[in-house]
Amino acid sequence: MTRKFMLAALAASLLVAGCGTNVVNPVTGRTERSAMSLQQEVDIGRKAHQDVLKEYTPVDDPRLQAYVSALGNKLAAQSHRAELEWHFTVLDSPEVNAFALPGGYVYVTRGILAYMENEADLAGVMGHEIGHVTARHGAQRATRQQNAGFGVLAATVLGAVLESRGVGGATDLAGQISQNAAAGYIASYSRDQELQADQLGAEYLSRNHYDPRHMVDVIQVLKDQEQYANDQARAQGRPVGGGNNWLASHPSNEQRLQRIRDEAAMLTGDKPVDENRAAFLKAIEGMGFGDSPSQGLVRGQRFLHPMLDIALTAPAGWSLQNGSEALTVLAPQRDAALILQQVPPNAGTSHDEILRRWGAEQGRTDAKTLNGLKATHFSGVRRNAQGQRGNAELTLVTSSKGSVYALVYAAKDGQALQARRPSLAQVEESFRALTAEDRQLARPWKLALKPFPAGGFAELAKGSVLNEAQLKLLNGQYGTGGAHADGTPRPAPTVGRLVKTVVQAP
């Protein structure tokens, strides 16, 4: 919840412009007009990499980073741009994502690693992203945006970061940075570019003696994850679709899948299949799973942040959405929410000063305590930075560590606010310093390997923090039971075979 978004860096980079030049595309061999030369790609990628690291933290595991880098460099060495100095980074994020920057910078999250079945699957993800770089798709996207008023660096960084979030969040963020209507589609590669990256990924797999059909396996695994998300949404009465994952910015359909299958079949030939499952599982064993303690943890209906020493509990049926700058506790009807945000230290030295600077005018201010913490509730009229007045309600509370947080009441309209007020007040009243029970629950989750039991996933779930359906998803067995690239069902694990599970860290 405390990660700050890199809007300032991106906004500043809007001023950077590039000059067009003719460049030979390393994949096609054709000359194309480009906003950046091959050397500019490297220079821009290097600078943009620093901006990505302001948004994401690399996983603190040298062994895992070395494994992924070695795999990436092996694939890149057989690519159309082996001469580049390639960089591969595992990001500490539960998001199921992978993305690339021009010049040889490729990123995978620990979230996507968790759902891969073997090294060949991971090579498929990385080969796809390497394909975007070798075919200069980032440079082509930046060139497309020059006429829309974006600088080369802006289009490059913004496009890559939004791609990592999925198309669903692209328009909102782009709107914060620029009013230019073109901003919304910076994040999107064209379907032809996506297909070309798939084809190149399959080719790079084949060159490294992996079965290129793993390109299809990867997409199938992630489609299973989308099915799980949709099934959960239906069960909870929420809208289906719009997930933020790798597929959200890498659209797939049956026609595209078939084209990948055809491409892979042509490349497969009699080459040996080398999945390297044992090496992959050894590399990810012990890796963090789910939320990071540094960003706060959602455990059932509780939000727990051990580093900040704050916690709250959502009512039954309400959902907790942990974002980079705020926690949203959303009503089942999706018409009201309580939004938790940290108040900047320079906003004021007292609650009264913070409210005054925030624009609070007429209204009622009440001093109170929340589980022993000093708090101030305001309900009335606020004047915003543009001078417009409107109704507002929030509670300021000072944590045990001295930081001030705002619990902001939000609703579709006044009727929804009144209808949800008891539950909103219940969330507010739950705000507290972590209890001993909270700290026990806040222990991080880790991936572990266990022999598949005779009782199947139901038995495996008894010793895991995940349920049976989640464990099936984690092991490529959700829904239809998983599928191979040729569409045949993937058999369930045999008893004794190592499978992935998730346990609470000691």
Secondary structure by P-SEA (a helix, b strand, c coil): cccccaaaaaaaaccbbbbbbbbccccccccccccccaaaaaaaaaaaaaaaaaaccccccaaaaaaaaaaaaaaaaaccccccbbbbbbcccccccccccccbbbbbcaaaaaacccaaaaaaaaaaaaaaaaaaaaaaaaaaaccccccaaaaaaaaaaaaaacccaaaaaaaaccccccccccccccaaaaaaaaaaaaaaaaaaccccaaaaaaaaaaaaaaaaaaaaaaaacccccccccccccccccaaaaaaaaaaaaaacccbbbbcaaaaaaaaacccccccccccccccccbbbbccccccccccccbbbbbcccbbbbcccccccbbbbbbccccccccaaaaaaaacccbbbbbbbbcccccccccbbbbbccccbbbbbcbbbbbccccbbbbbccccccaaaaaaaaaaaaaaaaacccccaaaaaaacbbbbbbbcccccccccccccccccaaaaaaaaccccccccccccccccccccccccccccccc
